[in-house]
Amino acid sequence: CALLVNTTSLGMQDQPALDLRLDDLPRTALVCDVIYVPLETPLLKQARERGHVTVNGLGMLMNQARPAFQAWFGVMPEITPELKQAMLATL
């Protein structure tokens, strides 16, 4: 199993794109980007166009927010489809 994860700010809105060619990456590799604005970074677009499965940073953002919300409000929120849609509407 191959995995490529971008954990830098490159590709984020108002930042330069990550200059990385995927030519040598196996087609079965999963490509992840922790960035969520834009949801599809240049890296994820390039990977998707090559047929890779891609994952953006929205899931990480939402799951990292859960314990912070619990610390402040004493309740661990569930990530529902409605919450995800509300988050997407703000991006």
GUMIVEX-424241 format. One record per residue: residue number from 1; residue in one letter; z, x, y of N, C-alpha, C in turn. Coordinates in nm, 3 decimals. Atoms other than C-alpha are relative to their C-alpha. Layout:
{num->NUM residuo->a n.up->Z n.east->X n.north->Y ca.up->Z ca.east->X ca.north->Y c.up->Z c.east->X c.north->Y}
...
REM end
This chain:
{num->1 residuo->c n.up->0.000 n.east->0.084 n.north->-0.117 ca.up->0.000 ca.east->0.000 ca.north->0.000 c.up->0.000 c.east->0.090 c.north->0.125}
{num->2 residuo->a n.up->0.007 n.east->-0.077 n.north->-0.124 ca.up->-0.097 ca.east->0.142 ca.north->0.340 c.up->0.041 c.east->-0.089 c.north->0.117}
{num->3 residuo->l n.up->-0.052 n.east->0.072 n.north->-0.116 ca.up->0.061 ca.east->0.044 ca.north->0.669 c.up->-0.018 c.east->0.085 c.north->0.124}
{num->4 residuo->l n.up->0.009 n.east->-0.066 n.north->-0.130 ca.up->-0.014 ca.east->0.135 ca.north->1.030 c.up->0.075 c.east->-0.087 c.north->0.099}
{num->5 residuo->v n.up->-0.079 n.east->0.074 n.north->-0.098 ca.up->0.237 ca.east->0.033 ca.north->1.298 c.up->-0.005 c.east->0.073 c.north->0.134}
{num->6 residuo->n n.up->-0.007 n.east->-0.055 n.north->-0.135 ca.up->0.199 ca.east->0.091 ca.north->1.671 c.up->0.133 c.east->-0.044 c.north->0.061}
{num->7 residuo->t n.up->-0.129 n.east->0.028 n.north->-0.063 ca.up->0.547 ca.east->0.116 ca.north->1.825 c.up->0.006 c.east->0.054 c.north->0.143}
{num->8 residuo->t n.up->0.006 n.east->-0.050 n.north->-0.137 ca.up->0.431 ca.east->0.254 ca.north->2.160 c.up->-0.037 c.east->-0.114 c.north->0.095}
{num->9 residuo->s n.up->0.043 n.east->0.101 n.north->-0.099 ca.up->0.351 ca.east->0.068 ca.north->2.483 c.up->-0.152 c.east->0.001 c.north->0.019}
{num->10 residuo->l n.up->0.145 n.east->-0.006 n.north->-0.013 ca.up->-0.016 ca.east->0.167 ca.north->2.450 c.up->-0.064 c.east->-0.125 c.north->-0.058}
{num->11 residuo->g n.up->0.062 n.east->0.125 n.north->0.040 ca.up->-0.223 ca.east->-0.149 ca.north->2.433 c.up->0.065 c.east->-0.120 c.north->0.064}
{num->12 residuo->m n.up->-0.070 n.east->0.107 n.north->-0.069 ca.up->0.030 ca.east->-0.355 ca.north->2.626 c.up->-0.076 c.east->-0.035 c.north->0.128}
{num->13 residuo->q n.up->0.063 n.east->0.042 n.north->-0.125 ca.up->-0.090 ca.east->-0.553 ca.north->2.926 c.up->0.028 c.east->0.104 c.north->0.109}
{num->14 residuo->d n.up->-0.007 n.east->-0.098 n.north->-0.110 ca.up->-0.158 ca.east->-0.316 ca.north->3.220 c.up->0.026 c.east->0.143 c.north->-0.047}
{num->15 residuo->q n.up->-0.014 n.east->-0.135 n.north->0.055 ca.up->-0.135 ca.east->-0.011 ca.north->2.990 c.up->-0.133 c.east->0.039 c.north->-0.066}
{num->16 residuo->p n.up->0.122 n.east->-0.039 n.north->0.071 ca.up->-0.417 ca.east->0.196 ca.north->2.842 c.up->0.009 c.east->-0.036 c.north->-0.148}
{num->17 residuo->a n.up->0.006 n.east->0.031 n.north->0.144 ca.up->-0.530 ca.east->0.113 ca.north->2.490 c.up->0.040 c.east->0.123 c.north->-0.081}
{num->18 residuo->l n.up->-0.028 n.east->-0.107 n.north->0.093 ca.up->-0.413 ca.east->0.319 ca.north->2.196 c.up->-0.134 c.east->0.053 c.north->-0.050}
{num->19 residuo->d n.up->0.127 n.east->-0.061 n.north->0.038 ca.up->-0.701 ca.east->0.560 ca.north->2.132 c.up->0.010 c.east->0.049 c.north->-0.144}
{num->20 residuo->l n.up->-0.015 n.east->-0.031 n.north->0.141 ca.up->-0.706 ca.east->0.552 ca.north->1.754 c.up->-0.115 c.east->-0.062 c.north->-0.078}
{num->21 residuo->r n.up->0.109 n.east->0.050 n.north->0.084 ca.up->-1.002 ca.east->0.522 ca.north->1.521 c.up->0.056 c.east->-0.033 c.north->-0.138}
{num->22 residuo->l n.up->-0.050 n.east->0.046 n.north->0.129 ca.up->-0.941 ca.east->0.333 ca.north->1.200 c.up->-0.095 c.east->0.032 c.north->-0.116}
{num->23 residuo->d n.up->0.102 n.east->-0.028 n.north->0.101 ca.up->-1.236 ca.east->0.477 ca.north->1.008 c.up->0.056 c.east->0.050 c.north->-0.132}
{num->24 residuo->d n.up->-0.056 n.east->-0.057 n.north->0.124 ca.up->-1.017 ca.east->0.661 ca.north->0.755 c.up->0.112 c.east->-0.085 c.north->-0.059}
{num->25 residuo->l n.up->-0.106 n.east->0.088 n.north->0.049 ca.up->-0.767 ca.east->0.377 ca.north->0.712 c.up->-0.055 c.east->-0.088 c.north->-0.112}
{num->26 residuo->p n.up->0.049 n.east->0.086 n.north->0.108 ca.up->-0.803 ca.east->0.199 ca.north->0.376 c.up->-0.011 c.east->-0.145 c.north->0.047}
{num->27 residuo->r n.up->0.022 n.east->0.140 n.north->-0.042 ca.up->-0.939 ca.east->-0.154 ca.north->0.420 c.up->0.114 c.east->-0.092 c.north->-0.041}
{num->28 residuo->t n.up->-0.113 n.east->0.081 n.north->0.046 ca.up->-0.634 ca.east->-0.285 ca.north->0.236 c.up->0.125 c.east->0.021 c.north->0.085}
{num->29 residuo->a n.up->-0.118 n.east->-0.031 n.north->-0.082 ca.up->-0.398 ca.east->-0.142 ca.north->0.499 c.up->0.036 c.east->-0.117 c.north->0.091}
{num->30 residuo->l n.up->-0.054 n.east->0.097 n.north->-0.095 ca.up->-0.180 ca.east->-0.378 ca.north->0.701 c.up->0.016 c.east->0.072 c.north->0.133}
{num->31 residuo->v n.up->-0.010 n.east->-0.060 n.north->-0.133 ca.up->-0.200 ca.east->-0.308 ca.north->1.076 c.up->0.090 c.east->-0.089 c.north->0.086}
{num->32 residuo->c n.up->-0.098 n.east->0.072 n.north->-0.081 ca.up->0.097 ca.east->-0.410 ca.north->1.292 c.up->0.009 c.east->0.064 c.north->0.138}
{num->33 residuo->d n.up->-0.022 n.east->-0.048 n.north->-0.135 ca.up->0.156 ca.east->-0.381 ca.north->1.664 c.up->0.121 c.east->-0.075 c.north->0.054}
{num->34 residuo->v n.up->-0.122 n.east->0.066 n.north->-0.047 ca.up->0.501 ca.east->-0.451 ca.north->1.810 c.up->-0.019 c.east->-0.068 c.north->0.135}
{num->35 residuo->i n.up->0.030 n.east->0.062 n.north->-0.130 ca.up->0.338 ca.east->-0.560 ca.north->2.138 c.up->-0.030 c.east->-0.148 c.north->-0.019}
{num->36 residuo->y n.up->0.029 n.east->0.143 n.north->0.006 ca.up->0.324 ca.east->-0.933 ca.north->2.209 c.up->-0.073 c.east->-0.051 c.north->0.124}
{num->37 residuo->v n.up->0.083 n.east->0.036 n.north->-0.116 ca.up->0.143 ca.east->-0.934 ca.north->2.547 c.up->-0.097 c.east->0.113 c.north->0.024}
{num->38 residuo->p n.up->0.064 n.east->0.118 n.north->0.058 ca.up->-0.141 ca.east->-0.954 ca.north->2.472 c.up->0.033 c.east->-0.013 c.north->-0.149}
{num->39 residuo->l n.up->-0.027 n.east->0.021 n.north->0.142 ca.up->-0.096 ca.east->-1.108 ca.north->2.130 c.up->-0.095 c.east->0.081 c.north->-0.088}
{num->40 residuo->e n.up->0.095 n.east->-0.084 n.north->0.074 ca.up->-0.411 ca.east->-0.932 ca.north->2.011 c.up->-0.033 c.east->0.121 c.north->0.087}
{num->41 residuo->t n.up->0.026 n.east->-0.124 n.north->-0.071 ca.up->-0.411 ca.east->-0.575 ca.north->2.137 c.up->-0.135 c.east->0.055 c.north->-0.042}
{num->42 residuo->p n.up->0.125 n.east->-0.063 n.north->0.045 ca.up->-0.724 ca.east->-0.359 ca.north->2.124 c.up->0.011 c.east->0.056 c.north->-0.143}
{num->43 residuo->l n.up->-0.019 n.east->-0.050 n.north->0.137 ca.up->-0.577 ca.east->-0.199 ca.north->1.808 c.up->-0.013 c.east->-0.113 c.north->-0.101}
{num->44 residuo->l n.up->0.007 n.east->0.111 n.north->0.094 ca.up->-0.531 ca.east->-0.536 ca.north->1.637 c.up->-0.140 c.east->-0.060 c.north->-0.005}
{num->45 residuo->k n.up->0.138 n.east->0.051 n.north->-0.003 ca.up->-0.877 ca.east->-0.652 ca.north->1.747 c.up->-0.090 c.east->0.090 c.north->-0.085}
{num->46 residuo->q n.up->0.080 n.east->-0.095 n.north->0.078 ca.up->-1.034 ca.east->-0.337 ca.north->1.604 c.up->0.029 c.east->-0.016 c.north->-0.150}
{num->47 residuo->a n.up->-0.039 n.east->0.014 n.north->0.141 ca.up->-0.838 ca.east->-0.379 ca.north->1.279 c.up->-0.052 c.east->-0.131 c.north->-0.058}
{num->48 residuo->r n.up->0.047 n.east->0.131 n.north->0.048 ca.up->-0.922 ca.east->-0.750 ca.north->1.247 c.up->-0.151 c.east->0.004 c.north->-0.024}
{num->49 residuo->e n.up->0.146 n.east->-0.009 n.north->0.015 ca.up->-1.291 ca.east->-0.675 ca.north->1.300 c.up->-0.041 c.east->0.084 c.north->-0.120}
{num->50 residuo->r n.up->0.026 n.east->-0.082 n.north->0.120 ca.up->-1.271 ca.east->-0.420 ca.north->1.015 c.up->0.046 c.east->-0.071 c.north->-0.127}
{num->51 residuo->g n.up->-0.043 n.east->0.075 n.north->0.116 ca.up->-1.118 ca.east->-0.682 ca.north->0.786 c.up->0.144 c.east->0.021 c.north->-0.041}
{num->52 residuo->h n.up->-0.140 n.east->-0.022 n.north->0.031 ca.up->-0.756 ca.east->-0.568 ca.north->0.794 c.up->0.083 c.east->-0.125 c.north->0.030}
{num->53 residuo->v n.up->-0.100 n.east->0.099 n.north->-0.035 ca.up->-0.465 ca.east->-0.809 ca.north->0.785 c.up->0.078 c.east->0.059 c.north->0.117}
{num->54 residuo->t n.up->-0.069 n.east->-0.050 n.north->-0.119 ca.up->-0.294 ca.east->-0.781 ca.north->1.126 c.up->0.122 c.east->-0.085 c.north->0.030}
{num->55 residuo->v n.up->-0.123 n.east->0.069 n.north->-0.040 ca.up->0.049 ca.east->-0.872 ca.north->1.261 c.up->0.033 c.east->0.045 c.north->0.142}
{num->56 residuo->n n.up->-0.037 n.east->-0.036 n.north->-0.137 ca.up->0.139 ca.east->-0.888 ca.north->1.630 c.up->0.152 c.east->0.003 c.north->0.014}
{num->57 residuo->g n.up->-0.143 n.east->-0.020 n.north->-0.023 ca.up->0.482 ca.east->-0.837 ca.north->1.787 c.up->0.082 c.east->-0.124 c.north->0.027}
{num->58 residuo->l n.up->-0.074 n.east->0.122 n.north->-0.032 ca.up->0.576 ca.east->-1.201 ca.north->1.844 c.up->0.114 c.east->-0.027 c.north->-0.098}
{num->59 residuo->g n.up->-0.105 n.east->0.023 n.north->0.100 ca.up->0.772 ca.east->-1.230 ca.north->1.519 c.up->0.119 c.east->0.092 c.north->0.022}
{num->60 residuo->m n.up->-0.109 n.east->-0.093 n.north->-0.027 ca.up->0.973 ca.east->-0.919 ca.north->1.601 c.up->0.079 c.east->-0.044 c.north->0.122}
{num->61 residuo->l n.up->-0.067 n.east->0.047 n.north->-0.121 ca.up->1.048 ca.east->-1.049 ca.north->1.951 c.up->0.093 c.east->-0.116 c.north->-0.031}
{num->62 residuo->m n.up->-0.079 n.east->0.119 n.north->0.029 ca.up->1.170 ca.east->-1.381 ca.north->1.819 c.up->0.120 c.east->0.032 c.north->-0.090}
{num->63 residuo->n n.up->-0.111 n.east->-0.033 n.north->0.090 ca.up->1.380 ca.east->-1.231 ca.north->1.539 c.up->0.103 c.east->0.092 c.north->0.064}
{num->64 residuo->q n.up->-0.098 n.east->-0.082 n.north->-0.072 ca.up->1.540 ca.east->-0.973 ca.north->1.769 c.up->0.081 c.east->-0.086 c.north->0.098}
{num->65 residuo->a n.up->-0.070 n.east->0.086 n.north->-0.096 ca.up->1.631 ca.east->-1.251 ca.north->2.014 c.up->0.109 c.east->-0.084 c.north->-0.067}
{num->66 residuo->r n.up->-0.097 n.east->0.086 n.north->0.069 ca.up->1.823 ca.east->-1.449 ca.north->1.750 c.up->0.143 c.east->0.052 c.north->0.009}
{num->67 residuo->p n.up->-0.138 n.east->-0.046 n.north->-0.010 ca.up->2.133 ca.east->-1.224 ca.north->1.731 c.up->0.050 c.east->0.010 c.north->0.144}
{num->68 residuo->a n.up->-0.043 n.east->-0.003 n.north->-0.141 ca.up->2.136 ca.east->-1.183 ca.north->2.110 c.up->0.040 c.east->-0.140 c.north->0.045}
{num->69 residuo->f n.up->-0.034 n.east->0.138 n.north->-0.033 ca.up->2.134 ca.east->-1.561 ca.north->2.150 c.up->0.134 c.east->-0.037 c.north->-0.063}
{num->70 residuo->q n.up->-0.126 n.east->0.029 n.north->0.067 ca.up->2.414 ca.east->-1.586 ca.north->1.895 c.up->0.117 c.east->0.067 c.north->0.070}
{num->71 residuo->a n.up->-0.107 n.east->-0.071 n.north->-0.070 ca.up->2.620 ca.east->-1.325 ca.north->2.080 c.up->0.041 c.east->-0.073 c.north->0.128}
{num->72 residuo->w n.up->-0.028 n.east->0.068 n.north->-0.126 ca.up->2.593 ca.east->-1.523 ca.north->2.403 c.up->0.047 c.east->-0.144 c.north->-0.018}
{num->73 residuo->f n.up->-0.024 n.east->0.144 n.north->0.011 ca.up->2.608 ca.east->-1.881 ca.north->2.276 c.up->0.071 c.east->-0.042 c.north->-0.128}
{num->74 residuo->g n.up->-0.075 n.east->0.031 n.north->0.121 ca.up->2.779 ca.east->-1.860 ca.north->1.935 c.up->-0.077 c.east->-0.077 c.north->-0.105}
{num->75 residuo->v n.up->0.084 n.east->0.074 n.north->0.094 ca.up->2.489 ca.east->-2.022 ca.north->1.751 c.up->-0.122 c.east->0.086 c.north->-0.034}
{num->76 residuo->m n.up->0.119 n.east->-0.073 n.north->0.042 ca.up->2.219 ca.east->-1.850 ca.north->1.546 c.up->-0.117 c.east->-0.098 c.north->-0.002}
{num->77 residuo->p n.up->0.111 n.east->0.096 n.north->-0.004 ca.up->1.894 ca.east->-2.029 ca.north->1.639 c.up->-0.097 c.east->0.020 c.north->-0.117}
{num->78 residuo->e n.up->0.105 n.east->-0.004 n.north->0.101 ca.up->1.632 ca.east->-2.113 ca.north->1.381 c.up->-0.134 c.east->0.018 c.north->0.071}
{num->79 residuo->i n.up->0.135 n.east->-0.014 n.north->-0.054 ca.up->1.273 ca.east->-2.009 ca.north->1.442 c.up->-0.085 c.east->-0.110 c.north->-0.062}
{num->80 residuo->t n.up->0.077 n.east->0.117 n.north->0.046 ca.up->1.090 ca.east->-2.339 ca.north->1.410 c.up->-0.143 c.east->0.010 c.north->0.054}
{num->81 residuo->p n.up->0.136 n.east->0.003 n.north->-0.055 ca.up->0.720 ca.east->-2.410 ca.north->1.461 c.up->0.000 c.east->-0.041 c.north->0.148}
{num->82 residuo->e n.up->-0.007 n.east->0.044 n.north->-0.139 ca.up->0.817 ca.east->-2.586 ca.north->1.785 c.up->0.044 c.east->0.113 c.north->0.092}
{num->83 residuo->l n.up->-0.046 n.east->-0.114 n.north->-0.080 ca.up->1.004 ca.east->-2.279 ca.north->1.913 c.up->-0.113 c.east->0.102 c.north->0.014}
{num->84 residuo->k n.up->0.111 n.east->-0.095 n.north->-0.007 ca.up->0.709 ca.east->-2.058 ca.north->1.825 c.up->-0.107 c.east->-0.049 c.north->0.098}
{num->85 residuo->q n.up->0.099 n.east->0.055 n.north->-0.093 ca.up->0.472 ca.east->-2.290 ca.north->2.012 c.up->0.048 c.east->0.010 c.north->0.144}
{num->86 residuo->a n.up->-0.055 n.east->-0.014 n.north->-0.135 ca.up->0.704 ca.east->-2.288 ca.north->2.315 c.up->-0.010 c.east->0.144 c.north->0.047}
{num->87 residuo->m n.up->0.013 n.east->-0.141 n.north->-0.035 ca.up->0.708 ca.east->-1.908 ca.north->2.310 c.up->-0.145 c.east->0.034 c.north->0.032}
{num->88 residuo->l n.up->0.141 n.east->-0.028 n.north->-0.023 ca.up->0.330 ca.east->-1.893 ca.north->2.282 c.up->-0.048 c.east->-0.057 c.north->0.133}
{num->89 residuo->a n.up->0.041 n.east->0.063 n.north->-0.126 ca.up->0.296 ca.east->-2.126 ca.north->2.580 c.up->0.044 c.east->0.081 c.north->0.121}
{num->90 residuo->t n.up->-0.049 n.east->-0.079 n.north->-0.113 ca.up->0.489 ca.east->-1.880 ca.north->2.798 c.up->-0.071 c.east->0.134 c.north->0.011}
{num->91 residuo->l n.up->0.064 n.east->-0.132 n.north->-0.002 ca.up->0.280 ca.east->-1.574 ca.north->2.710 c.up->-0.136 c.east->-0.003 c.north->0.067}
REM end
